Amino acid sequence: MMKHFNIATPFYLIDEERLVKNLKILKQVMDETDCRILLAQKCFSMFSVYPLIGKYLSGTTASGLFEAKLGADYMGLENHIFSVAYREEEIDEIFNICDHIIFNSFSQWEKYKRKAMELKKECGLRINPECSTQEGHAIYDPCSPYSRMGITKKNFHSDQSEGISGLHFHTLCEQNSDALKVTIDAVEKQFGEILPKMKWLNFGGGHHITRSDYDIETLVQLIHRMKERYGVTVYLEPGEAVALNAGYLVTTVLDVIDNGMEIAIVDTSAACHMPDVLEMPYRPEVIGAGKPGEKKYTYRLGAPTCLAGDFIGDYSFDQPLQIGDQLCFCDMAIYSMVKNNTFNGMNLPSIALREAEDIKVIKTFGYEDFKSRLS
């Protein structure tokens, strides 16, 4: 349990101080290596803090037109984009607002090559080094068998790369720099002969750079290695590292029931407000709570939706939970706001920002937001 906020729950709370702490670490890496770091908007797209993020990072990267427009409108710095396949009716606007466009296949490059070269755009190809370093998260592994992400060595045709100025790979997910080293070794082995012809190399995302145990020294060495061997500018595009541990989701206990164990019904939903809890899956930390049985009173926290498996996890507390108690889930800035939904007519959580001791609500949602997504 925690002190009550005088804000209607549920709401996401972004802590500016923690956000800046992460940004300073990323800026230090940039300063030490002369690399360029971009915000991956697919993870964190709270554009009200883009001006702050832009003071530290080089720009944004997008997975589609709408994210690219958000980066252009609210960050206004470098604006990169990668898509598995681009829609023809959107490509003109993408070329207009993006300075780096990365293609997933030679067929996509051939389709848009003439326009890209006429506009003198920086274009790249995503490669697949077929080097999986993940365990247990196949859904997030771009190097899994039959992946649709990137061009493998077998399918890479150097004679079709005229006009290409960079290569991009993205293979990591919440990983340390030891996994990056393994990946870079594979990239060099398979694509080393192509790299000297490139102006830049993008290491993609999944780097947990701001995690307390992250080996930054190895990351710095790897960036220097690729810069010195191939004369390329190195890009990184982390999402989680930007807002890691910088956000919370505050919820209220609506009811407590007993069906073989104590179950607390809260006014938030894993399925609606933190989908990765079910997709990953994982158990988010709750401030003041312990593991099941660690403290005197254990509860399973569940949502008010009709989805039978919409549980967030089992937690223990020093005191019994009471209706009206507020709970605070940790690390809820990343992959939460960008993935939430209104299944069951659940309202979207408000978004709030803590600046020093002042908390202000940036945006609230209601029935019109639910209705506008339907017809």
C-alpha positions, 0 to 999 in steps of 0.5 A: 500500500502507499499514500493516496494520490488525489487523482482518479485511478487508474493513471500512468505516472511518469517521473521526470527525475528518473527519465532524466537520469536515464537520458544522462546515461545515454548522453554519456555513451553518445559523448564517449563514442560519438554515436547517435542514439534515437528514441524507439517510439514503439516503446515510449511515445509520450510526446509531451516529454519529447522536447526534454528527450530531445535535449539529450538524444539525436532524434526518434525512430519509427515503425510506421507513418504515424510514429514518424509524424509524431517524431517530426512534430514533437521532437523535430530532430533526426527522424528514422523509420523502418517497416517490414513493408511500406504502404504505397499510399503513405510513402510520399509522406514518409519520404517527406518527413523522414531522413533515414528510411530502412527497407526490409527486403530488396523487393521493397527497395527496388519498388521505391529506389528511384524515388528515394534516389531522386530525393537523395534520401539516406536509405538502408537495409535491415539485415538478419544475422541469424544469431539468436541470443534470447531464451524464452521470448520467441515472440520477440526474437527477430532471428527465430526460424522463418523470421520476416525481419531482415535480409539473411546472408543467403538472400543479400545481393550486393549488386542490388544495393546501389543507393544504400548507405547503411545497414540495420540489425535489431536482434536483442530484447532487454539484454546486456552488451554481452549479447550485442557482442555475440551479435556483432561477431555474427554481423561481421562474419556474414556482412563484413565485406559489405560494411566498408561500403556503408556510411552508417550501421544501426545496432537497433534496440533491445539494449538495456543500457540504463539497467543497473547491471548493464556493462556500458564499457563493453558497449563503448568498446563495440561501438569504437570497434565498428567505427574504427574498422569500417568508418561508419557512424553508429546508431542505437535505437533503444526504447526501454533504456530511455524510460526504464523504471521511470513510470508507474501505474496507480490503481485502486482496490475495488473489491476483495473476494475469496475463492481458494485464496484472497483475490483483490479486484483492482481498477486496472487490467493486464490485458488492457493497460499493461499487455506485456504482463500477459504477452511476455509474460512477467510479474511487475513489481508493486511498491511495498509488496512482496512475493507470495507468502513473503509477507503475512497477507497474500492476494492475487490481483485481478482486473474487472474485465470478463477475461478469466485470465486477466490477472496481474500476479500474486503479491503479499502485503504487511496489512490486509488489503482494503477496498479503496487502497491504492497500489502502484505498479512499477516500470510502467512507462514502457510498452504500456501507453503504446499498447493499451486498449479499451477491451470491455469498455475499460477506460484508458488510464490518465497520464500524469507527470511528476516534476520534482514534487509537483504532479500534473495530469497531462491527459485524461480519457473517457467515453468519447475515446472508447467510442471513437475507435468504433463505428 
